[in-house]
Amino acid sequence: MRLLRETGWDVVHVGDLGLASASDALILERARVENRVVVTLDADFHRLLAISGAKAPSVVRIRVEGLTAAPLVILLTDALTRIDQALDAGAMVTVTARTVRIHALPIAVPRP
């Protein structure tokens, strides 16, 4: 977190908000209310957004395991500067070591 703040990002950890053990749905709601982007390793946030039909908040899922702080900051900074407009509009983003995939919100989920 400190490294991201030092590079100029307005970041807050869920633990700093008293949400360390909160449900993913509650974290998404707090991010929506505060107009924040959720950055996570957890695929559940994308699933919740897809099934809810929500237009916000944007969620960035990092799919690179074992990153230490400095490489994570580099990966995020590179990705976020390229996708900031999509995040402002509402998006689900998946970031890997090689790719960035963006899906605009809301996600259309086929009904059975």
PyMOL commands that set and color helices and strands:
alter all, ss='L'
color gray80, all
select helices_A, chain A and resi 2-6+14-17+24-33+44-52+69-89
alter helices_A, ss='H'
color red, helices_A
select strands_A, chain A and resi 38-40+59-62+91-95+100-104
alter strands_A, ss='S'
color yellow, strands_A
deselect
rebuild
show_as cartoon
